[in-house]
Amino acid sequence: MQEIDINRLPRHVAVIMDGNGRWAKRNALNRLTGHKRGAGAVRTIVRTAREIGIQYLTLYAFSVENWSRPSEEIKALMLLLEKYLRDELKEMLDNGIRLSAIGKIDALPPAARRILLETIEKTAANRDMVLTLALSYGGRDELVEVTRKIAMECVAGKLDPAGITKEHITQHLFTAGMPDPDLLIRTSGEYRISNFLLWQLAYTELYFADILWPDFSRESFIEAVVDYQRRERRFGLTSDQLARM
Ligand code: FPP
């Protein structure tokens, strides 16, 4: 297997976990079984990221658009989320993983919301890795929410519209306090962002794997990190400028 340079790790890795349905179809199984296997891949990737020393791992677990799926599938995904949180609490506590969530959490069914908030509270003192689940998340909705909050501050006379900066926006995002992702992984061979972290991905390195999410393994994750480490991040500068820095 290829070697990871632990001195040049991405601080924040975000993942669009795609392909559970196609995995199920390809294996002549139902979609729910695909999602169950997807939850297994979540376990593997969280463990791998923690072992490698990734500080922030953000997983797109349920988008605002996903509410339009058949109600049976939504119900199954929410039950799977509850089960995952119940089963993984010990692992999170043993490994210093702090759980966090971004998205319209209030839209989740009460049982899922309750266990999510409990797990966030129980893991709040952990310091080794932040695992963020994007749930009922949409990047455009997030930006609308930010715009509203900033507009309210202007109306209240606390902020001058002419003084609005990029930092104001960053501070009002669901991800306030987190670094932007260094690496975005999307599985299943689709080349889309799908309304994920629209503001935060401005300078992120994108990695598309032609692997369906349930098959995304420890080795697949390591390969993505190694690929990231081969790239030169220029943030709009030239290579020569970077070399002089
Ligand atoms: C995409 O597969 C995946 C999702 C809709 C959500 C991700 C959910 C999981 C990985 C399972 C449980 C999650 C947790 C955190 C326990 P898809 O259904 O869009 O696949 P398709 O595009 O092939 O139909």
Residues whose N, C-alpha, C, O or C-beta is under 5 A from the ligand:
A	BS01	FPP	M17 D18 G19 N20 G21 R22 W23 H35 G38 A39 V42 Y60 A61 F62 L80 L81 Y84
